[in-house]
Amino acid sequence: MNKRWLIVGGVIGLAGILLVGPGCSVFGIRNTPEPDYQVAQTIEGEPIEIRVYRPMILATTTVETTDYKEGSRVGFRRLADYIFGENTKSENIGMTAPVYQEEEQDGVWKMAFVMPERYTLETLPKPVDPKIQLVTQPAKTFAVLRFRGRYNERNIERHRAQMESWLANNNAWKATSKTRAAGYDPPFTLPMFRRNEILVEVEERR
């Protein structure tokens, strides 16, 4: 499997259970804030839609390791410490969904938390840890395939292949990035209630 996908939320491990848990039940009922988007198109006959996401601020960090689980643990804990008070205002920023992770290159993992919409770059407390950066992600258009079940490598790969097959055979949209995986729920959520997604940036074919 191509490991250069973006991972969101639920597979972070024990830290994910402790920090995301208050906003999500075992039945997948979430009340944590999520990024705002508009559905531009629903693809007939496919569990795919085209979404336009608004700009958002991300707190990002990079971890150098060849071990995915270690990269997840270190990155998640580092960013969690930031939003729960290790910042210049000792302020609790609050947890949101999703959490992003991607392998930028072999042995280099990047993780990001979405910041609540009430903040700007000017009003966000600055990280104490110099390994954390605050960046603005511009508006982006994604093709998104949503699926349930366990958030594991086999399930991700199966749906990634489904997305790539659709991209290769449609006449309206073309990919402008690698596919990404997204999981919105912590590990204790029952598989049938989990929200998982495969995302890829797209633009209209000319």
C-alpha positions as CSV (number, residue, x, y, z in Angstrom):
1,M,0.0,0.0,0.0
2,N,1.2,3.5,-0.7
3,K,1.7,5.0,2.7
4,R,1.7,8.6,1.6
5,W,-1.9,9.1,2.6
6,L,-3.4,11.5,5.0
7,I,-4.8,10.0,8.1
8,V,-7.4,11.7,10.2
9,G,-8.4,11.0,13.8
10,G,-9.4,7.6,15.2
11,V,-6.3,5.5,14.8
12,I,-4.1,7.7,17.0
13,G,-4.4,5.2,19.9
14,L,-4.8,5.7,23.6
15,A,-4.2,9.5,23.3
16,G,-7.0,9.6,20.7
17,I,-9.4,7.8,23.0
18,L,-8.6,10.2,25.8
19,L,-8.8,13.5,23.9
20,V,-11.3,12.8,21.1
21,G,-13.4,10.6,23.2
22,P,-15.4,13.4,25.0
23,G,-16.7,14.5,21.6
24,C,-17.7,11.1,20.3
25,S,-19.5,8.1,21.7
26,V,-19.2,4.4,21.0
27,F,-22.1,4.9,18.6
28,G,-20.3,7.5,16.5
29,I,-22.3,10.6,17.8
30,R,-19.8,13.5,17.4
31,N,-20.2,17.0,18.8
32,T,-16.6,18.2,18.2
33,P,-16.4,21.1,15.7
34,E,-15.6,20.2,12.1
35,P,-14.4,22.2,9.1
36,D,-17.1,23.9,7.1
37,Y,-17.7,22.7,3.5
38,Q,-20.3,22.9,0.7
39,V,-21.3,19.9,-1.4
40,A,-20.9,21.0,-5.0
41,Q,-21.9,17.7,-6.6
42,T,-23.1,14.2,-5.6
43,I,-21.9,11.5,-8.0
44,E,-24.8,9.4,-9.2
45,G,-24.3,5.7,-8.5
46,E,-21.2,6.2,-6.4
47,P,-20.7,7.0,-2.6
48,I,-18.7,10.0,-3.8
49,E,-19.3,13.8,-3.6
50,I,-17.4,16.9,-4.6
51,R,-16.8,19.2,-1.6
52,V,-15.5,22.7,-1.4
53,Y,-13.8,23.4,1.9
54,R,-13.4,26.9,3.2
55,P,-9.9,28.1,4.3
56,M,-8.8,26.8,7.7
57,I,-6.0,27.3,10.1
58,L,-3.9,24.2,11.0
59,A,-1.5,23.6,13.8
60,T,1.1,21.3,12.2
61,T,4.2,19.3,13.4
62,T,6.6,17.0,11.8
63,V,8.0,13.8,13.3
64,E,11.0,11.9,11.9
65,T,10.6,8.2,12.4
66,T,10.3,5.1,10.3
67,D,7.6,3.8,12.7
68,Y,4.1,5.0,11.8
69,K,2.7,4.3,15.2
70,E,5.5,6.2,16.9
71,G,5.0,9.1,14.5
72,S,1.3,9.1,15.3
73,R,1.9,9.0,19.1
74,V,4.5,11.7,19.2
75,G,2.8,14.0,16.8
76,F,-0.6,13.7,18.4
77,R,0.7,14.2,21.9
78,R,2.7,17.3,20.9
79,L,-0.3,19.0,19.3
80,A,-2.6,17.9,22.1
81,D,-0.3,19.5,24.6
82,Y,-0.5,22.7,22.6
83,I,-4.3,23.0,22.4
84,F,-4.7,22.0,26.0
85,G,-2.5,24.8,27.4
86,E,1.1,24.6,26.4
87,N,0.9,27.9,24.5
88,T,1.7,31.5,25.2
89,K,-1.7,32.2,26.8
90,S,-2.0,28.9,28.7
91,E,-5.3,28.7,27.0
92,N,-7.4,25.6,26.3
93,I,-8.1,25.9,22.6
94,G,-10.4,22.8,22.4
95,M,-10.4,19.6,20.3
96,T,-11.8,19.5,16.8
97,A,-12.2,16.9,14.1
98,P,-10.5,15.8,12.0
99,V,-6.9,15.2,12.8
100,Y,-4.6,15.0,9.8
101,Q,-1.4,12.9,9.3
102,E,0.6,12.2,6.2
103,E,4.0,10.8,5.3
104,E,5.7,13.6,3.5
105,Q,8.6,11.3,2.5
106,D,10.1,8.1,3.9
107,G,10.6,8.5,7.6
108,V,9.0,12.0,7.8
109,W,5.5,12.2,9.2
110,K,3.4,15.4,9.3
111,M,0.4,15.8,11.6
112,A,-2.1,18.7,11.8
113,F,-5.0,19.7,14.0
114,V,-7.7,22.0,12.6
115,M,-8.1,25.1,14.7
116,P,-11.6,26.3,15.8
117,E,-13.1,28.8,13.3
118,R,-13.3,31.6,16.0
119,Y,-9.6,32.1,15.7
120,T,-7.4,33.9,13.3
121,L,-3.6,33.6,13.0
122,E,-3.4,36.8,15.0
123,T,-5.7,35.7,17.9
124,L,-4.5,32.1,18.2
125,P,-2.2,31.5,21.2
126,K,1.3,30.8,19.9
127,P,2.9,27.4,20.6
128,V,5.5,27.2,23.2
129,D,7.1,24.2,21.4
130,P,9.1,25.4,18.4
131,K,8.3,22.2,16.5
132,I,4.7,23.4,16.0
133,Q,3.7,25.8,13.2
134,L,0.5,27.6,12.6
135,V,-0.5,27.8,8.9
136,T,-3.5,28.8,6.8
137,Q,-4.8,26.2,4.3
138,P,-6.6,27.9,1.4
139,A,-9.9,26.9,0.1
140,K,-9.7,23.5,-1.6
141,T,-12.0,21.2,-3.7
142,F,-12.0,17.5,-2.9
143,A,-13.6,14.4,-4.2
144,V,-14.6,12.4,-1.1
145,L,-15.6,8.8,-0.8
146,R,-17.2,8.0,2.5
147,F,-17.3,4.5,4.0
148,R,-17.9,2.7,7.3
149,G,-16.1,-0.1,9.1
150,R,-12.7,-0.5,10.7
151,Y,-10.1,2.1,10.0
152,N,-7.3,-0.2,9.0
153,E,-4.9,-0.6,6.2
154,R,-6.9,-3.2,4.3
155,N,-10.1,-1.1,4.4
156,I,-8.3,2.1,3.4
157,E,-6.6,0.4,0.5
158,R,-9.8,-1.1,-0.8
159,H,-11.6,2.2,-0.9
160,R,-8.5,4.1,-2.1
161,A,-8.5,1.8,-5.1
162,Q,-12.2,2.5,-5.6
163,M,-11.6,6.2,-5.6
164,E,-8.7,5.9,-8.0
165,S,-10.7,3.8,-10.4
166,W,-13.5,6.4,-10.4
167,L,-11.0,9.2,-11.0
168,A,-9.5,7.3,-14.0
169,N,-12.9,6.7,-15.6
170,N,-14.8,10.0,-15.1
171,N,-14.8,12.8,-17.7
172,A,-15.4,15.8,-15.3
173,W,-12.8,15.8,-12.6
174,K,-9.0,15.1,-12.4
175,A,-6.9,14.6,-9.3
176,T,-4.3,17.2,-8.3
177,S,-3.0,15.4,-5.2
178,K,-2.4,11.9,-3.8
179,T,-5.4,10.2,-2.2
180,R,-5.8,10.7,1.5
181,A,-7.6,8.7,4.2
182,A,-9.8,10.2,6.9
183,G,-11.2,8.7,10.1
184,Y,-13.3,10.9,12.3
185,D,-13.8,8.5,15.3
186,P,-11.6,7.1,18.1
187,P,-10.8,3.4,18.2
188,F,-13.6,2.4,20.6
189,T,-16.4,3.5,18.2
190,L,-18.2,0.5,16.8
191,P,-17.1,-0.1,13.2
192,M,-20.7,0.2,11.9
193,F,-20.9,3.7,13.2
194,R,-17.5,5.0,12.2
195,R,-17.1,7.7,9.6
196,N,-14.1,7.1,7.3
197,E,-13.3,8.9,4.1
198,I,-10.9,8.8,1.2
199,L,-10.2,12.3,-0.1
200,V,-8.3,13.7,-3.1
201,E,-7.9,17.3,-4.3
202,V,-9.5,17.7,-7.7
203,E,-10.1,20.3,-10.4
204,E,-12.5,20.3,-13.4
205,R,-11.2,18.8,-16.7
206,R,-10.9,21.4,-19.4
